[in-house]
Amino acid sequence: MNNSAFHKISYGLYLISSMRGEKMNGQIANTVIQVSSEPPTLGIGINKQNLTHDFIKESGKFAVSILTIATPMTFIGRFGFKCGRDLEKFEGINYKIGQSGVPLIMDYSAGFLEAEVLGSMDCGTHRFFWGEVKACDVLSDAEPMTYAYYHTIKGGKEPKTAPTFQATATKKMEEQKMTRYTCNVCGYLYDPQEGDPDGGIKPGTKFEDLPDNWVCPVCGAHKDEFSPE
């Protein structure tokens, strides 16, 4: 099978949040679909290893925040590559508590939907939850981020717990004047031709010329944790 066919499927990029008691957690996900209109029902796919999965399973509630193209890689890194068992994901984040008691982000969100779980299905590495939408609203007219935009414009990668992750060898790229470097922690690819605009690094900046205090825009890893491609 040519698994690259999966990359042709269109996705968005979302923040899925839930809660357990007074503890909150959230994660980045790309699998969100509207299942029906009456009742309005959403379906989401969550890796069973993730803390958010446990919160949704126990509370029976989840919220979907629709991320915009203005979402910085540091934000995506916090919710997509760090674990809620190690840090409070929402500390320092602009959020409010929704009607269901689940946190909703206020920055970088085009809108949100809150749902109560109606059922779930074991799908191997992931569990598919579907729930009836109880509240939703539009927060801005900003353009939502697609998964393709995240990859091609932001230069983002998927974590190993993402359903689209494929453990395939990296194909050889055509020779380039400047060497690209890959983060050994999260897989982020620093391309000198693109630089790191969100981090103030102009296109055309070689990896060797990056400031010593520069860190991976996704996971915060230092320069010495990068390897040449």
PAZAPA-4460 file (N, C-alpha, C; in steps of 0.05 Angstrom, whole numbers, plus 32768, in hexadecimal, padded with zeros to 4 digits):
% residues 229
    n_x    n_y    n_z   ca_x   ca_y   ca_z    c_x    c_y    c_z   seq   type   mol
   8011   7FE8   8000   8000   8000   8000   8012   8019   8000     1      M     A
   8009   802E   7FF2   8016   8047   7FF2   8008   8059   8007     2      N     A
   8012   805A   801F   8005   8068   8035   8004   8086   8031     3      N     A
   8013   8090   801D   8012   80AD   8017   7FF7   80B6   800E     4      S     A
   7FE6   80A3   8006   7FCB   80AA   7FFE   7FBB   80B7   8015     5      A     A
   7FC2   80AF   802E   7FB4   80BA   8046   7FBA   80D8   8048     6      F     A
   7FD1   80E1   803E   7FD7   80FE   803F   7FC7   810F   802C     7      H     A
   7FB8   8102   801A   7FA8   8110   8007   7F8C   8117   8012     8      K     A
   7F86   810B   802A   7F6C   8111   8037   7F6E   812C   8044     9      I     A
   7F59   813C   8041   7F58   8157   804C   7F52   8157   806A    10      S     A
   7F60   8167   8079   7F5C   8169   8096   7F5D   8187   809E    11      Y     A
   7F53   818C   80B6   7F57   81A6   80C3   7F6B   81A2   80D9    12      G     A
   7F6F   81B7   80EA   7F7F   81B5   8101   7F70   81C1   8118    13      L     A
   7F6D   81B1   812E   7F5B   81B9   8144   7F68   81B4   815F    14      Y     A
   7F5E   81C2   8173   7F66   81BC   818E   7F4E   81AF   819C    15      L     A
   7F52   8196   81A5   7F3D   8187   81B3   7F43   8189   81D1    16      I     A
   7F2F   8192   81E0   7F32   8196   81FD   7F1D   8186   820C    17      S     A
   7F24   817F   8225   7F12   8171   8236   7F1B   8176   8253    18      S     A
   7F0D   8169   8266   7F13   816D   8282   7F0D   8154   8292    19      M     A
   7F19   8153   82AA   7F14   813D   82BD   7F14   814B   82D8    20      R     A
   7EFD   814E   82E4   7EFB   815D   82FD   7F02   817A   82F7    21      G     A
   7F16   8185   8306   7F1F   81A0   8301   7F37   81A2   82EF    22      E     A
   7F41   818B   82E6   7F59   818A   82D5   7F51   818B   82B8    23      K     A
   7F60   819C   82A8   7F5A   81A0   828C   7F71   8196   827B    24      M     A
   7F6B   818E   8263   7F80   8186   8250   7F76   818B   8234    25      N     A
   7F89   818C   8221   7F82   8190   8206   7F99   8186   81F4    26      G     A
   7F92   8181   81DB   7FA6   8177   81C7   7F9E   8180   81AB    27      Q     A
   7FB2   8181   819A   7FAD   8186   817E   7FA4   816C   8170    28      I     A
   7F91   816F   815E   7F87   8158   814F   7F7E   8161   8133    29      A     A
   7F7E   814F   8121   7F75   8155   8106   7F5C   8146   80FE    30      N     A
   7F54   8132   810E   7F3D   8122   8107   7F24   812D   8115    31      T     A
   7F15   813E   8108   7EFC   8149   8112   7EE9   814A   80FA    32      V     A
   7ED1   813E   80FD   7EBE   813E   80E8   7EA2   8143   80F3    33      I     A
   7E91   814F   80E2   7E75   8151   80EA   7E67   8137   80E0    34      Q     A
   7E5A   8129   80F2   7E4E   810F   80EC   7E31   8112   80E3    35      V     A
   7E23   8124   80F0   7E07   8128   80E9   7DFE   8144   80F0    36      S     A
   7DE7   814C   80E5   7DDD   8167   80EA   7DC6   8167   80FE    37      S     A
   7DB8   8151   8101   7DA2   8150   8114   7DA1   8135   8122    38      E     A
   7DAB   8133   813B   7DB7   8149   814A   7DD2   8150   8140    39      P     A
   7DDC   8169   8144   7DF6   8170   813A   7E0C   8160   8149    40      P     A
   7E1A   8150   813A   7E2D   813D   8146   7E48   813F   813A    41      T     A
   7E5D   813F   814B   7E79   8140   8143   7E86   8125   8149    42      L     A
   7E9A   811E   8139   7EAB   8107   813E   7EC8   810F   813F    43      G     A
   7ED7   8104   8152   7EF3   810B   8155   7F03   80F1   8159    44      I     A
   7F1C   80F0   8150   7F2E   80DA   8154   7F44   80E2   8166    45      G     A
   7F48   80D3   817D   7F5C   80DA   8191   7F6D   80C1   8197    46      I     A
   7F87   80C5   8198   7F99   80AF   819F   7F94   80A6   81BC    47      N     A
   7F93   808C   81C0   7F8C   8081   81DA   7FA2   8085   81EE    48      K     A
   7FBB   808C   81E6   7FD0   8092   81F8   7FCF   80AE   8204    49      Q     A
   7FBF   80BF   81F7   7FBF   80DB   81FF   7FAD   80E0   8217    50      N     A
   7FB5   80F3   8228   7FA6   80F9   8240   7F8A   8104   8239    51      L     A
   7F88   8113   8223   7F6E   811D   821B   7F5A   8107   8216    52      T     A
   7F64   80F1   820C   7F53   80D9   8207   7F46   80D0   8221    53      H     A
   7F57   80CE   8236   7F4C   80C5   8250   7F38   80D9   825C    54      D     A
   7F3D   80F3   8258   7F2B   8107   8262   7F10   8106   8254    55      F     A
   7F10   8102   823A   7EF7   8101   822B   7EE8   80E8   8232    56      I     A
   7EF6   80D2   8235   7EE9   80B8   823C   7EDC   80B9   8257    57      K     A
   7EE9   80C7   826A   7EDE   80C8   8285   7EC9   80DE   8289    58      E     A
   7ECC   80F5   827C   7EB9   810B   8280   7EA2   810A   826D    59      S     A
   7EA6   80FD   8255   7E91   80FD   8241   7E8D   8117   8233    60      G     A
   7EA1   8129   8235   7E9F   8143   8229   7EB9   814A   821A    61      K     A
   7EB6   8159   8204   7ECD   8164   81F6   7EC5   817D   81E7    62      F     A
   7ED9   818D   81E1   7ED5   81A5   81D1   7EE9   81A6   81BA    63      A     A
   7EE1   81B2   81A4   7EF2   81B5   818D   7EF6   81D2   8187    64      V     A
   7F0F   81DC   8189   7F15   81F8   8181   7F22   81F7   8165    65      S     A
   7F18   8207   8153   7F21   8207   8137   7F39   821B   8135    66      I     A
   7F51   8210   8131   7F68   8221   8130   7F6A   8231   8116    67      L     A
   7F75   8249   8118   7F79   825A   8101   7F95   8259   80F6    68      T     A
   7F9A   8264   80DE   7FB5   8263   80D3   7FC8   8274   80E2    69      I     A
   7FBE   8286   80F4   7FD0   8297   8105   7FDB   8288   811D    70      A     A
   7FD2   826F   8121   7FDC   8260   8138   7FFA   825B   8137    71      T     A
   8009   8265   814B   8026   8261   814A   802F   8245   814F    72      P     A
   8046   823D   8145   8050   8222   8149   8055   821B   8166    73      M     A
   805B   8230   8176   8060   822B   8193   8046   8221   81A0    74      T     A
   802F   822C   8197   8015   8224   81A2   800F   8207   819A    75      F     A
   8014   8202   8180   800F   81E6   8176   8022   81D3   8184    76      I     A
   803B   81DB   8189   804E   81CA   8197   8045   81C4   81B3    77      G     A
   803A   81D8   81C1   8031   81D4   81DD   801B   81BF   81DE    78      R     A
   8008   81C2   81CD   7FF0   81B0   81CE   7FF3   8197   81BD    79      F     A
   8007   8197   81AA   8009   8180   8198   8021   816E   819E    80      G     A
   8036   8178   81AC   804D   8168   81B0   8055   8165   81CE    81      F     A
   8046   8172   81DF   804B   816F   81FC   8034   8161   8209    82      K     A
   803A   8153   821F   8026   8143   822C   801A   8151   8245    83      C     A
   8000   814F   8248   7FF3   815B   825F   7FF9   814E   8279    84      G     A
   8007   8137   8278   800F   812A   8291   8028   8138   829C    85      R     A
   8036   8148   828B   804F   8155   8292   804C   8172   8298    86      D     A
   8037   817F   828E   8033   819C   8292   8015   81A2   8290    87      L     A
   800E   81BA   829B   7FF3   81C3   8299   7FF0   81D1   827D    88      E     A
   7FE3   81C5   826B   7FE2   81CF   8250   7FD6   81EB   824E    89      K     A
   7FC2   81F2   825F   7FB4   820B   825D   7FC0   8221   826E    90      F     A
   7FD6   821C   827C   7FE3   8231   828C   7FEE   8246   8279    91      E     A
   7FE6   825F   827E   7FEF   8276   826D   7FE1   8278   8253    92      G     A
   7FCC   8268   824E   7FBC   8269   8235   7FA2   8278   823A    93      I     A
   7F9B   8289   8227   7F82   8298   8228   7F6A   8285   8221    94      N     A
   7F5B   827E   8236   7F44   826B   8231   7F2D   8273   8243    95      Y     A
   7F16   8267   823D   7EFF   826A   824F   7EF2   824E   8252    96      K     A
   7EE3   824B   8267   7ED5   8232   826C   7EBA   8233   825D    97      I     A
   7EB5   821F   824D   7E9D   821E   823D   7E85   8215   824C    98      G     A
   7E6F   8213   823E   7E55   820B   824A   7E57   81EF   8257    99      Q     A
   7E67   81DE   824B   7E6A   81C3   8254   7E7F   81C0   826B   100      S     A
   7E8D   81D6   8271   7EA2   81D4   8285   7EBD   81CE   8279   101      G     A
   7EBF   81CC   825F   7ED8   81C6   8250   7EE5   81E0   8248   102      V     A
   7F00   81E2   824A   7F0E   81FB   8242   7F0D   8200   8224   103      P     A
   7F09   8219   821C   7F09   8221   8200   7F1E   8237   81FC   104      L     A
   7F30   8234   81E9   7F44   8248   81E5   7F38   8260   81D7   105      I     A
   7F42   8278   81DE   7F38   8291   81D3   7F4A   829C   81BD   106      M     A
   7F64   8295   81BE   7F76   829E   81AA   7F7A   8289   8194   107      D     A
   7F7E   8292   817B   7F83   8281   8165   7F6C   826E   815F   108      Y     A
   7F54   8275   8167   7F3D   8264   8162   7F28   8272   8151   109      S     A
   7F1F   8266   813C   7F0A   8271   812B   7EEE   826B   8136   110      A     A
   7EED   8257   8147   7ED3   824F   8153   7ED6   8236   8163   111      G     A
   7EC1   822E   8171   7EC2   8216   8182   7EA8   8207   8181   112      F     A
   7EA9   81EE   8189   7E91   81DD   818B   7E95   81CC   81A4   113      L     A
   7E81   81CB   81B5   7E82   81BA   81CD   7E6F   81A3   81CA   114      E     A
   7E78   818B   81D2   7E67   8173   81CD   7E67   8160   81E5   115      A     A
   7E51   8152   81E8   7E4E   813C   81FB   7E50   8122   81ED   116      E     A
   7E60   8110   81F6   7E65   80F7   81E9   7E4C   80E5   81E8   117      V     A
   7E46   80DB   81D0   7E30   80C9   81CC   7E3A   80AC   81CB   118      L     A
   7E53   80A9   81C1   7E5E   808E   81BF   7E7B   808F   81B5   119      G     A
   7E87   8078   81B5   7EA3   8077   81AC   7EA9   805C   81A0   120      S     A
   7EBF   805A   8190   7EC6   8041   8183   7EE4   803E   8184   121      M     A
   7EED   8027   818C   7F0A   8021   818D   7F14   801D   8170   122      D     A
   7F28   802D   8168   7F33   802C   814D   7F51   8026   814D   123      C     A
   7F59   8013   815E   7F76   800C   815F   7F85   8020   8170   124      G     A
   7F97   8030   8163   7FA7   8043   8172   7F95   805A   817D   125      T     A
   7F7E   805F   8170   7F6D   8075   8176   7F51   806C   817F   126      H     A
   7F43   807E   818C   7F27   807A   8192   7F17   8090   8184   127      R     A
   7F02   8088   8177   7EF0   809B   816A   7ED9   80A2   817C   128      F     A
   7ED7   80BB   8184   7EC0   80C4   8195   7EAD   80D4   8183   129      F     A
   7E93   80D0   8188   7E80   80E2   817B   7E6E   80EE   8191   130      W     A
   7E67   8107   818D   7E57   8115   81A2   7E44   8129   8196   131      G     A
   7E2F   812F   81A5   7E1B   8143   819C   7E25   815E   81A4   132      E     A
   7E25   8171   8192   7E2E   818C   8197   7E19   819B   81A8   133      V     A
   7E21   81A6   81BF   7E0F   81B3   81D1   7E13   81D2   81D0   134      K     A
   7E2A   81DB   81C7   7E2F   81F7   81C5   7E45   81FC   81AF   135      A     A
   7E43   8212   81A1   7E57   8219   818D   7E55   8236   8187   136      C     A
   7E6A   8242   817D   7E6A   825E   8175   7E82   8264   8163   137      D     A
   7E80   827A   8154   7E96   8284   8144   7EA4   829A   8153   138      V     A
   7EBE   8299   8154   7ECE   82AC   8164   7EDC   82C1   8152   139      L     A
   7EE1   82B9   8139   7EEF   82CC   8127   7EEA   82C4   810A   140      S     A
   7EF0   82D6   80F8   7EEE   82D0   80DB   7F09   82C7   80CF   141      D     A
   7F1D   82C2   80E1   7F37   82BA   80D8   7F35   829F   80C9   142      A     A
   7F48   829B   80B7   7F47   8282   80A7   7F50   826A   80B7   143      E     A
   7F40   8255   80B8   7F47   823D   80C6   7F60   8230   80BA   144      P     A
   7F70   8223   80CA   7F88   8216   80C0   7F81   81F9   80B7   145      M     A
   7F8A   81F3   809F   7F87   81D7   8096   7FA1   81C8   809D   146      T     A
   7F9F   81AE   809C   7FB7   819D   80A2   7FCC   81A1   808C   147      Y     A
   7FC3   81A6   8074   7FD5   81AB   805E   7FE5   81C5   8062   148      A     A
   7FD7   81DA   806C   7FE4   81F3   8072   7FF9   81EF   8088   149      Y     A
   7FF2   81E0   809C   8004   81DA   80B3   801E   81CD   80A9   150      Y     A
   801B   81BB   8095   8032   81AD   808B   8042   81BE   8077   151      H     A
   8035   81CA   8064   8043   81D7   804E   804C   81F4   8055   152      T     A
   803C   8202   8064   8043   821E   806A   8051   8220   8085   153      I     A
   8047   8213   8099   8052   8214   80B4   806A   8201   80B7   154      K     A
   806C   81ED   80A5   8082   81DA   80A7   807F   81C6   80BD   155      G     A
   8066   81C2   80C6   8061   81B1   80DD   8061   8193   80D7   156      G     A
   8065   8183   80EC   8065   8166   80EA   8050   815B   80FD   157      K     A
   8048   8142   80F9   8035   8136   810B   8044   8125   8120   158      E     A
   803A   8125   8139   8047   8115   814E   8041   80F7   8149   159      P     A
   804F   80E6   8156   804C   80C9   8152   8030   80BF   815A   160      K     A
   8022   80CF   816B   8007   80C6   8173   7FF1   80CF   8160   161      T     A
   7FF9   80DE   814B   7FE5   80E7   8138   7FDD   80D1   8125   162      A     A
   7FC3   80D0   811C   7FBA   80BA   810B   7FC8   80BB   80F0   163      P     A
   7FD2   80D2   80E7   7FDF   80D5   80CD   7FFD   80D0   80CE   164      T     A
   8008   80CA   80E6   8024   80C5   80E8   802C   80AC   80DA   165      F     A
   8041   80AD   80CA   804B   8095   80BC   8069   8092   80C1   166      Q     A
   8071   807C   80CB   808D   8077   80D2   809B   806D   80B9   167      A     A
   809E   807F   80A5   80AB   8078   808C   80C5   8088   808B   168      T     A
   80D8   807D   807C   80F2   808A   8079   80EF   80A4   8069   169      A     A
   80FE   80B8   8070   80FD   80D2   8062   810A   80CF   8047   170      T     A
   80FC   80D8   8032   8107   80D6   8017   811D   80EA   8013   171      K     A
   8130   80E4   8002   8145   80F6   7FFD   813A   810F   7FEE   172      K     A
   8143   8126   7FF7   813A   813F   7FEB   814F   8147   7FD6   173      M     A
   8147   8158   7FC4   815A   8162   7FB0   816E   8173   7FBF   174      E     A
   8186   8174   7FB3   819B   8183   7FC0   8193   81A0   7FC3   175      E     A
   8199   81AB   7FDB   8193   81C7   7FE1   81AD   81D4   7FE9   176      Q     A
   81AE   81EE   7FE6   81C5   81FD   7FED   81CA   81FE   800B   177      K     A
   81B4   81FD   801A   81B5   81FE   8037   81A8   81E5   8043   178      M     A
   81B6   81D9   8056   81AC   81C0   8062   8195   81C5   8075   179      T     A
   8181   81B4   8073   816A   81B5   8085   816F   81A4   809D   180      R     A
   8164   81AC   80B4   8168   819E   80CD   814E   8195   80D9   181      Y     A
   814E   817C   80E4   8136   8171   80F0   8138   816F   810E   182      T     A
   8123   8177   811C   8122   8175   8139   8120   8158   8141   183      C     A
   8132   814E   8152   8132   8132   815A   811B   812C   816D   184      N     A
   810F   8141   8178   80FA   813D   818C   80DE   813B   817F   185      V     A
   80D7   814E   816E   80BC   814F   8163   80BB   814B   8144   186      C     A
   80D2   814C   8137   80D2   8149   811A   80CF   8162   810A   187      G     A
   80CE   8179   8117   80CC   8193   8109   80E4   8196   80F6   188      Y     A
   80E0   819F   80DE   80F5   81A2   80CB   80FB   81C0   80C7   189      L     A
   8114   81C7   80CE   811C   81E3   80CA   8128   81E5   80AE   190      Y     A
   811A   81F5   809D   8123   81FA   8082   812E   8216   8080   191      D     A
   8149   8219   807B   8155   8233   8079   8148   8245   8064   192      P     A
   813D   823A   8050   8130   824A   803B   8116   8257   8045   193      Q     A
   810A   824B   8059   80F1   8256   8065   80F6   8265   807F   194      E     A
   810C   825D   808D   8112   826A   80A7   80FC   8263   80BC   195      G     A
   80F9   8274   80CF   80E5   8270   80E4   80D8   828B   80E9   196      D     A
   80C6   8293   80D7   80B9   82AE   80DA   80AD   82B4   80F5   197      P     A
   809F   829F   8100   8093   82A3   811A   80A7   82A9   8130   198      D     A
   80C0   829F   812C   80D5   82A3   8140   80E8   82B9   8139   199      G     A
   80E1   82C9   8124   80F1   82DF   811C   810A   82D8   810B   200      G     A
   810A   82C0   8100   8120   82B7   80F0   8119   82BA   80D2   201      I     A
   8128   82CA   80C4   8122   82D0   80A8   8128   82B9   8096   202      K     A
   811A   82B6   8080   8120   82A2   806B   813D   82A6   8062   203      P     A
   814B   8290   805D   8167   8292   8054   817B   8290   806B   204      G     A
   8171   828C   8083   8183   8289   809A   818C   826D   809E   205      T     A
   81A6   8267   809C   81B1   824D   80A0   81AD   8244   80BD   206      K     A
   81AA   822A   80C0   81A7   821F   80DB   81BE   8227   80ED   207      F     A
   81D6   8227   80E2   81EE   822D   80F1   81EE   824A   80FA   208      E     A
   81DF   825B   80EC   81DE   8278   80F3   81C7   827F   8106   209      D     A
   81B7   826B   810E   81A2   8271   8120   81AD   8279   813B   210      L     A
   81A0   828B   814A   81A9   8293   8164   81AC   827B   8177   211      P     A
   81BE   827B   818A   81C2   8265   819C   81AA   8260   81AD   212      D     A
   8199   8274   81B1   8182   8271   81C2   8169   8269   81B2   213      N     A
   816C   8265   8198   8156   825C   8187   814D   8240   818F   214      W     A
   8133   823B   8190   8129   8220   8196   8115   8218   8182   215      V     A
   810F   81FE   8181   80FB   81F3   816E   80E1   8202   8173   216      C     A
   80D4   820D   815E   80BB   821B   8162   80A3   8209   8169   217      P     A
   80A7   81EF   8167   8091   81DD   816D   8094   81D2   818A   218      V     A
   80AB   81C7   8191   80AE   81BA   81AB   80C1   81C7   81BE   219      C     A
   80D0   81DB   81B4   80E2   81EA   81C6   80FD   81DD   81C9   220      G     A
   8104   81C9   81B9   811E   81BC   81BB   8134   81CF   81B2   221      A     A
   814C   81CD   81BE   8162   81DE   81B7   8170   81D5   819D   222      H     A
   8182   81E6   8193   818F   81E1   8179   819E   81C6   8179   223      K     A
   81AA   81BF   8190   81BA   81A7   8191   81A9   818D   818F   224      D     A
   818F   8191   818F   817D   817A   818C   8172   8177   8170   225      E     A
   8180   8185   815D   8179   8183   8140   818F   8173   8132   226      F     A
   8187   8166   811C   819A   8157   810C   8196   815F   80EF   227      S     A
   81AD   8161   80DF   81AA   8168   80C3   819B   8153   80B4   228      P     A
   818B   815B   80A1   817B   8148   8091   818D   8138   807E   229      E     A
***
